[in-house]
Every structure is written in structure tokens, then in C-alpha cells.
């Protein structure tokens, strides 16, 4: 075991802006002279018809600090969205992701933008992880033209095609067959990439999920089904809705892996493992054991079907951001004051983005007719008698 002085000497030669002290006594050096750290996941992985990956995950001080920053940014964005909704600046449905940030951040750390992601309606942080901006997110939430879906999708329909984020979807479970279709295209075009199709435990009993999984297994598609199990489908506990809540085993003939979805490094390791498996062998299911702090949506207080003690207990024992903070502080990577400064700067970034989004105009009235029909086909709008043409749509 290396001494702390040895670790400090190893780090001191690196630029202070990029590298700090490591979180593990196991220290390696890569060809690029970047310090490589080795840590252990919070709990072991549990496999179904597959040998689980190692609990030892390689990372770096730079990545560790980026995890803290990115999850803190996601958390602050969702808290701000809560306030905007209560101020009636966000209308309609709004499902927040606070508590589940480790899934978004860990997944991104294991893949590239060539890989696809498709999810349900709890999609704000996935969009941010794919490279979306705060202004695009808040503008979309408030129905503004500068939003990622031009202000026409709202909270449930974020989208970023250039990063292969194929959206949030409002119909429960409907994104899973679409994600398997994206995986089919990737295999057909020999892209060497995979698609992650995310769904909640509330969607895990959908028939379309099993139909899509069946054809994906038949054709060995590079599809990774990710069940974000936050243990409540709306207000229904998983044990009341599922005879078998071991969702990673639900594929039967398809391998599965249960993952601590509150540990960003466990998620990273699992997604890296799943990508390698899917490219070589076809689909796999990942069950992320996670938790949402807010209710199902903003109309749900989230405290009628679970106790406040349960929520606060998860916050104290398993919070994904606090786990990273504790690792940073315990191993003297950065002082607590520096992390506080990071959070203050994030708060300012979020406030500035909200102010900018509020100044963005609403979509033009003509946008009501766009993105409905394919362009250039002369689609016509008739009156009720089907004789009088009222308009020719673009």
C-alpha cells in the first residue's frame, strides 16, 4: 500500500487544474501520464445468466471531480425546475430526476456520443448528460423557441439528435421498442455502437417491452435495456405491482445485471460491461437500484405512499452526490470550501440560464403546423364538409 506522501508526490507533477490527490491507495500511471485510480463499488453486482464484472473501477481525480460537478448541476437544475413549476412558468407534466443523477452521469462515462440513448419522461438530466445546455433545458420547460425541441415538447419530450439522444417519451414503455429499433439500425449499418433504452419499474410489466426484447434477442441486437428501479411506479410500490421485482432477471433467456444506481462508479462499470456484451452477444438488461426524492410528478407530493423518514434515510445513507463528496474529502482531493464554491458557481449558472430562457420568445403561431407531416407533399387542410380547402400545410 502506497503511503500518502508517495501519492502526493505522484500528483504534484501534474497540472493543478487537471489533477488532484487520488481517492485510492492503488495508483497506476497510463501512457498519457494521467493518474489512474482504482476504487471499489459500494456493493457487489448481481448477475443473471452472466458472470458479473469486477467491483474495482478505474477512474481519475479529474473524473471524480467532474462527477461531483455534473451531478450537482443536474440536482440544482431539477430543484430550480420545481420552483419554476410552482411559479406557473412551467406548465403541464413535469417529472424530476433528483436522486437518480448517478445513472445519467455513470452511463455517460462509459459510452460515447455514437451510442444512442432513449428514455421515458424523466429526461431532463439525460439530456444534460448528452451535452445539452441549461438554457435549452429551461427554455423547453417554459415552452420557449430556444428549447431543445423548439418549445413544442415540454418536460417530457427533450431531444438531441446530434448526440443520439432520441428523446423523452410520454407513453409508458413505448420508448423500449423504439430503442431496439435504433439498435437494429446500428447493427444493420455496422456502426459498432449500442443503444440504451431506459424505463422505470412501473413500465417493466409492459407487454411491448417483452416483444421488443424477444426480437432483439433473436437478432442479437446491440440493445441494452435499463430499468431505473426507483421502487415506485407513480404511487404504487414495486412489490404491489410485480410478482417478481427482480427486474434484471425478467429477460429469462437474456442476461441481466443488478447495479447500485446510487453509485456513479458502479453504473459506469456496469454500462461499460453491458456495451461490450451487447456488441458481441446481443441484448442485456441492467437494473439500476435507485431512488427519486420528488414525487412521481409535480402533482404528486410523494409522501402519501412512503414516509418522510424513508426519504430522509436514503438521502443520508445513499445520496449519489454525497457519496462522491465523502470520497473527495476523505482522501484529501479537494477541500470542502472548494466543493462549496463549485456549488455556488453552479447555482449562479442555473440562475443565469433561467434568466436567459425567460427572455426567449415563444414559438411562432405557424409552428403549430410544423413537424406533424412530412414536408414537400402538399398536405392540405379541409373544412368539415371535406370540400373546401382551408390551408396548405408546409
C-alpha positions as CSV (number, residue, x, y, z in Angstrom):
1,X,0.0,0.0,0.0
2,X,1.5,3.3,-1.0
3,X,2.0,6.0,1.6
4,X,0.2,9.3,1.5
5,X,3.4,11.1,0.8
6,X,4.1,8.9,-2.2
7,X,0.6,9.7,-3.5
8,X,1.2,13.4,-3.0
9,X,4.5,13.2,-4.9
10,X,2.8,11.3,-7.8
11,X,0.2,14.0,-8.1
12,X,2.4,17.1,-7.6
13,X,4.0,16.8,-11.1
14,X,0.6,17.1,-12.8
15,X,-1.1,20.4,-13.5
16,X,-3.2,21.5,-10.6
17,X,-6.1,22.4,-12.8
18,X,-6.4,18.8,-14.0
19,X,-5.2,16.5,-11.3
20,X,-5.6,16.4,-7.5
21,X,-4.8,13.7,-4.9
22,X,-6.2,10.2,-5.6
23,X,-9.1,8.5,-3.8
24,X,-7.3,5.2,-3.6
25,X,-4.0,3.9,-2.4
26,X,-3.8,1.8,-5.6
27,X,-2.0,4.1,-8.0
28,X,-1.1,3.5,-11.6
29,X,0.3,5.5,-14.5
30,X,-1.1,5.4,-18.0
31,X,0.8,6.2,-21.2
32,X,-0.6,9.7,-21.2
33,X,0.8,10.3,-17.7
34,X,-2.7,10.7,-16.4
35,X,-3.1,9.4,-12.9
36,X,-5.3,6.3,-12.8
37,X,-7.2,5.5,-9.6
38,X,-8.8,2.3,-8.6
39,X,-11.8,2.2,-6.3
40,X,-14.4,-0.4,-5.2
41,X,-18.1,-0.2,-5.9
42,X,-20.4,0.3,-2.9
43,X,-21.9,-3.2,-3.2
44,X,-21.3,-6.2,-5.5
45,X,-23.1,-6.7,-8.8
46,X,-25.6,-9.5,-9.0
47,X,-25.8,-11.3,-12.3
48,X,-28.4,-13.4,-14.1
49,X,-27.0,-15.9,-16.6
50,X,-23.8,-13.9,-16.7
51,X,-20.7,-13.5,-14.7
52,X,-20.7,-10.0,-13.1
53,X,-17.9,-7.5,-13.8
54,X,-15.2,-6.7,-11.2
55,X,-16.1,-4.3,-8.4
56,X,-12.8,-2.5,-9.0
57,X,-13.3,0.6,-11.2
58,X,-10.6,2.7,-12.7
59,X,-11.0,6.4,-12.6
60,X,-9.0,9.6,-12.1
61,X,-9.2,12.6,-9.8
62,X,-10.3,14.7,-12.8
63,X,-13.2,12.3,-13.5
64,X,-14.1,12.2,-9.8
65,X,-14.4,16.0,-9.6
66,X,-16.4,16.0,-12.9
67,X,-18.8,13.5,-11.4
68,X,-19.4,15.9,-8.5
69,X,-19.8,18.9,-10.7
70,X,-22.2,17.2,-13.2
71,X,-24.4,15.6,-10.6
72,X,-24.6,18.8,-8.6
73,X,-25.5,20.7,-11.7
74,X,-28.3,18.2,-12.5
75,X,-29.6,18.4,-8.9
76,X,-29.7,22.2,-9.0
77,X,-31.4,22.2,-12.4
78,X,-34.2,20.0,-11.1
79,X,-34.6,22.0,-7.8
80,X,-34.9,25.1,-9.9
81,X,-37.5,23.4,-12.2
82,X,-39.5,22.7,-9.1
83,X,-39.6,26.4,-8.2
84,X,-40.5,27.4,-11.8
85,X,-43.3,24.9,-11.9
86,X,-44.7,26.2,-8.6
87,X,-44.4,29.8,-10.1
88,X,-46.5,28.5,-13.1
89,X,-43.7,29.3,-15.5
90,X,-43.6,25.5,-16.3
91,X,-47.0,24.0,-17.3
92,X,-48.3,20.6,-17.9
93,X,-46.5,17.4,-16.7
94,X,-43.1,17.7,-15.1
95,X,-41.1,14.7,-13.7
96,X,-37.9,15.4,-11.8
97,X,-34.8,13.3,-11.6
98,X,-33.2,14.4,-8.3
99,X,-31.7,11.4,-6.5
100,X,-31.1,9.4,-9.7
101,X,-28.3,11.5,-11.1
102,X,-25.7,8.7,-10.8
103,X,-27.4,6.8,-13.5
104,X,-27.1,9.6,-16.1
105,X,-23.5,10.5,-15.1
106,X,-22.2,7.0,-14.8
107,X,-23.7,5.9,-18.1
108,X,-22.2,8.8,-20.0
109,X,-18.8,8.0,-18.5
110,X,-18.9,4.5,-20.1
111,X,-20.1,5.3,-23.6
112,X,-19.6,7.8,-26.5
113,X,-21.9,10.1,-28.4
114,X,-22.0,7.4,-31.1
115,X,-24.1,5.3,-28.8
116,X,-27.8,6.0,-28.6
117,X,-30.0,6.7,-25.6
118,X,-33.8,6.8,-25.4
119,X,-35.8,7.2,-22.2
120,X,-39.2,8.0,-20.8
121,X,-40.5,11.3,-19.5
122,X,-38.0,11.8,-16.6
123,X,-35.5,13.0,-19.2
124,X,-34.0,16.4,-18.2
125,X,-30.7,15.1,-16.7
126,X,-30.2,12.6,-19.5
127,X,-30.4,15.5,-22.0
128,X,-27.9,17.5,-19.9
129,X,-25.5,14.5,-19.8
130,X,-25.7,14.1,-23.6
131,X,-24.3,17.6,-23.9
132,X,-27.5,19.7,-23.8
133,X,-27.3,23.2,-22.3
134,X,-29.1,24.7,-19.3
135,X,-30.6,27.4,-21.5
136,X,-32.0,24.8,-23.9
137,X,-33.4,22.8,-21.0
138,X,-35.1,25.7,-19.2
139,X,-36.4,27.2,-22.5
140,X,-38.0,23.9,-23.4
141,X,-39.5,23.6,-19.9
142,X,-41.1,27.0,-20.3
143,X,-42.2,26.4,-23.9
144,X,-39.8,28.9,-25.5
145,X,-38.5,28.8,-29.0
146,X,-34.8,28.3,-27.9
147,X,-35.7,25.0,-26.3
148,X,-34.2,21.7,-27.4
149,X,-37.5,20.8,-29.0
150,X,-38.2,24.3,-30.1
151,X,-40.5,24.8,-27.2
152,X,-43.1,22.3,-28.5
153,X,-42.1,19.2,-26.5
154,X,-42.0,20.5,-22.9
155,X,-40.7,18.5,-20.0
156,X,-41.5,15.0,-21.3
157,X,-40.1,15.4,-24.8
158,X,-36.5,16.6,-24.7
159,X,-34.4,15.7,-27.8
160,X,-30.9,16.0,-29.1
161,X,-30.4,14.2,-32.3
162,X,-26.8,15.2,-32.9
163,X,-25.8,13.4,-29.7
164,X,-28.1,10.5,-30.5
165,X,-30.5,11.2,-27.6
166,X,-33.8,10.1,-29.1
167,X,-35.9,11.7,-26.5
168,X,-38.1,11.5,-23.6
169,X,-41.4,9.7,-24.3
170,X,-44.7,10.3,-22.5
171,X,-46.3,6.9,-23.3
172,X,-45.2,4.4,-20.6
173,X,-42.8,1.8,-22.1
174,X,-43.2,3.0,-25.7
175,X,-39.6,4.1,-25.9
176,X,-38.3,0.5,-25.5
177,X,-39.3,-0.9,-28.9
178,X,-38.1,2.4,-30.5
179,X,-34.7,1.9,-28.8
180,X,-34.5,-1.6,-30.0
181,X,-35.2,-0.3,-33.5
182,X,-32.3,2.1,-33.2
183,X,-30.1,-0.8,-32.1
184,X,-31.3,-2.7,-35.3
185,X,-30.2,0.3,-37.4
186,X,-26.8,0.3,-35.7
187,X,-26.3,-3.3,-36.4
188,X,-27.6,-3.1,-40.0
189,X,-25.2,-0.2,-40.7
190,X,-22.3,-1.9,-38.9
191,X,-21.8,1.2,-36.7
192,X,-20.2,-0.7,-33.7
193,X,-22.4,1.2,-31.3
194,X,-25.2,0.3,-28.9
195,X,-28.5,1.9,-27.7
196,X,-29.6,2.2,-24.1
197,X,-33.3,2.1,-23.7
198,X,-34.3,3.4,-20.3
199,X,-37.6,2.7,-18.5
200,X,-38.9,2.6,-14.9
201,X,-40.1,-0.2,-12.7
202,X,-43.6,1.0,-13.5
203,X,-43.1,0.1,-17.1
204,X,-41.4,-3.2,-16.5
205,X,-44.6,-5.2,-16.9
206,X,-45.5,-3.8,-20.3
207,X,-46.0,-6.4,-23.0
208,X,-44.3,-4.3,-25.7
209,X,-41.1,-4.5,-23.6
210,X,-41.0,-8.3,-23.8
211,X,-41.9,-8.3,-27.5
212,X,-39.1,-5.9,-28.3
213,X,-36.7,-7.9,-26.1
214,X,-37.6,-11.1,-27.9
215,X,-36.9,-9.9,-31.4
216,X,-33.7,-8.2,-30.1
217,X,-32.5,-11.5,-28.7
218,X,-33.4,-13.4,-31.9
219,X,-31.4,-10.9,-34.0
220,X,-28.6,-10.3,-31.4
221,X,-29.2,-6.6,-31.5
222,X,-26.9,-4.3,-29.5
223,X,-29.7,-3.2,-27.2
224,X,-29.2,-2.5,-23.5
225,X,-32.5,-2.3,-21.6
226,X,-32.0,-0.2,-18.4
227,X,-34.7,-0.4,-15.7
228,X,-34.3,2.6,-13.5
229,X,-35.9,1.0,-10.5
230,X,-36.8,3.8,-8.1
231,X,-39.2,1.4,-6.4
232,X,-42.4,3.3,-7.0
233,X,-44.5,3.3,-10.3
234,X,-46.3,6.6,-9.7
235,X,-47.6,5.9,-6.2
236,X,-47.5,2.1,-6.3
237,X,-44.7,0.2,-4.6
238,X,-42.9,-2.3,-6.8
239,X,-44.0,-5.3,-4.6
240,X,-47.6,-4.4,-5.2
241,X,-47.3,-4.3,-9.0
242,X,-44.8,-7.0,-9.8
243,X,-44.9,-10.6,-8.7
244,X,-41.2,-10.7,-9.4
245,X,-39.5,-7.3,-8.7
246,X,-36.1,-8.7,-9.7
247,X,-36.2,-6.9,-12.9
248,X,-32.7,-7.9,-14.0
249,X,-34.0,-11.5,-14.2
250,X,-37.0,-10.6,-16.2
251,X,-35.4,-11.3,-19.6
252,X,-35.4,-15.0,-18.8
253,X,-33.2,-16.0,-21.7
254,X,-31.5,-12.6,-21.8
255,X,-28.6,-12.0,-19.3
256,X,-29.1,-9.3,-16.6
257,X,-27.2,-7.4,-14.0
258,X,-28.4,-5.7,-10.8
259,X,-26.5,-2.4,-10.1
260,X,-26.4,0.1,-7.3
261,X,-27.8,3.0,-9.2
262,X,-26.8,5.5,-6.5
263,X,-23.1,4.8,-7.1
264,X,-21.9,6.5,-10.3
265,X,-18.8,4.3,-10.5
266,X,-20.9,1.1,-10.3
267,X,-23.1,2.5,-13.1
268,X,-20.0,3.3,-15.2
269,X,-18.6,-0.2,-14.7
270,X,-22.0,-1.9,-15.5
271,X,-22.6,0.2,-18.6
272,X,-19.0,-0.4,-19.9
273,X,-19.6,-4.2,-19.3
274,X,-23.0,-4.1,-20.9
275,X,-21.8,-2.3,-24.0
276,X,-19.0,-4.9,-24.6
277,X,-21.5,-7.7,-24.1
278,X,-24.2,-6.2,-26.4
279,X,-21.7,-5.7,-29.2
280,X,-20.6,-9.3,-29.0
281,X,-23.6,-11.2,-27.9
282,X,-26.8,-9.1,-28.2
283,X,-29.1,-7.6,-25.6
284,X,-28.7,-7.4,-21.8
285,X,-30.8,-6.0,-19.0
286,X,-29.4,-3.6,-16.4
287,X,-31.5,-3.0,-13.2
288,X,-30.4,0.3,-11.6
289,X,-31.4,0.3,-7.9
290,X,-32.1,4.0,-7.4
291,X,-34.5,6.4,-5.8
292,X,-36.3,9.6,-6.6
293,X,-36.6,12.3,-3.9
294,X,-39.5,14.1,-5.5
295,X,-42.9,12.6,-6.2
296,X,-43.7,10.8,-9.4
297,X,-44.5,14.2,-11.0
298,X,-45.0,17.7,-9.7
299,X,-48.7,16.9,-8.9
300,X,-47.6,14.2,-6.5
301,X,-46.3,15.3,-3.1
302,X,-44.5,11.9,-2.8
303,X,-45.3,11.4,0.8
304,X,-48.7,9.6,0.8
305,X,-47.3,6.2,-0.1
306,X,-44.0,6.4,1.6
307,X,-42.8,8.0,4.8
308,X,-40.6,11.1,5.1
309,X,-38.3,9.0,7.2
310,X,-37.7,6.7,4.3
311,X,-36.8,9.6,2.0
312,X,-34.5,11.3,4.5
313,X,-32.9,7.9,5.3
314,X,-32.0,7.4,1.6
315,X,-30.6,10.9,1.4
316,X,-28.4,10.3,4.5
317,X,-27.2,6.8,3.5
318,X,-27.1,6.6,-0.3
319,X,-27.2,10.0,-1.8
320,X,-25.1,9.8,-5.0
321,X,-23.6,13.3,-4.7
322,X,-22.7,12.9,-1.0
323,X,-21.0,9.6,-1.8
324,X,-18.7,11.4,-4.2
325,X,-18.2,14.4,-1.8
326,X,-17.2,12.0,1.0
327,X,-14.6,10.3,-1.2
328,X,-13.1,13.6,-2.2
329,X,-12.9,14.8,1.3
330,X,-11.7,11.5,2.9
331,X,-8.8,11.3,0.5
332,X,-8.0,15.0,0.6
333,X,-8.6,15.5,-3.1
334,X,-10.1,18.9,-2.6
335,X,-11.1,20.9,0.5
336,X,-14.8,21.3,1.5
337,X,-14.6,25.0,0.7
338,X,-13.7,24.3,-2.9
339,X,-16.7,22.0,-3.3
340,X,-18.9,24.7,-1.7
341,X,-17.5,27.2,-4.2
342,X,-18.3,24.8,-7.0
343,X,-21.9,24.5,-5.8
344,X,-22.2,28.3,-5.5
345,X,-21.0,28.7,-9.1
346,X,-23.4,26.1,-10.3
347,X,-26.3,28.0,-8.6
348,X,-25.2,31.1,-10.4
349,X,-25.0,29.2,-13.8
350,X,-28.5,27.9,-13.2
351,X,-29.9,31.3,-12.3
352,X,-28.3,32.9,-15.3
353,X,-29.7,30.2,-17.6
354,X,-33.2,30.7,-16.2
355,X,-33.0,34.5,-16.8
356,X,-31.8,33.9,-20.3
357,X,-34.5,31.4,-21.0
358,X,-37.2,33.7,-19.7
359,X,-36.1,36.3,-22.4
360,X,-36.5,33.8,-25.2
361,X,-39.7,34.3,-27.3
362,X,-42.5,31.8,-27.6
363,X,-42.7,29.7,-30.9
364,X,-44.4,31.4,-33.8
365,X,-48.0,30.5,-34.4
366,X,-47.1,28.9,-37.7
367,X,-45.1,26.3,-35.7
368,X,-48.4,24.7,-34.7
369,X,-48.4,23.0,-38.2
370,X,-44.7,22.0,-38.4
371,X,-43.3,18.6,-37.5
372,X,-46.6,17.0,-38.0
373,X,-46.5,15.9,-41.6
374,X,-43.5,15.3,-43.9
375,X,-42.6,18.4,-45.8
376,X,-43.0,18.8,-49.6
377,X,-46.0,16.6,-50.0
378,X,-48.6,19.4,-50.4
379,X,-50.7,18.3,-47.4
380,X,-54.0,20.1,-47.4
381,X,-56.4,21.1,-44.7
382,X,-60.1,20.8,-45.5
383,X,-63.2,22.2,-43.8
384,X,-65.8,19.9,-42.1
385,X,-67.6,19.2,-45.4
386,X,-64.3,17.9,-47.0
387,X,-64.9,20.1,-50.0
388,X,-63.4,23.5,-49.1
389,X,-59.6,23.7,-48.8
390,X,-58.8,25.8,-45.8
391,X,-55.0,25.7,-45.9
392,X,-52.0,24.0,-47.5
393,X,-49.6,22.9,-44.7
394,X,-45.9,23.4,-45.0
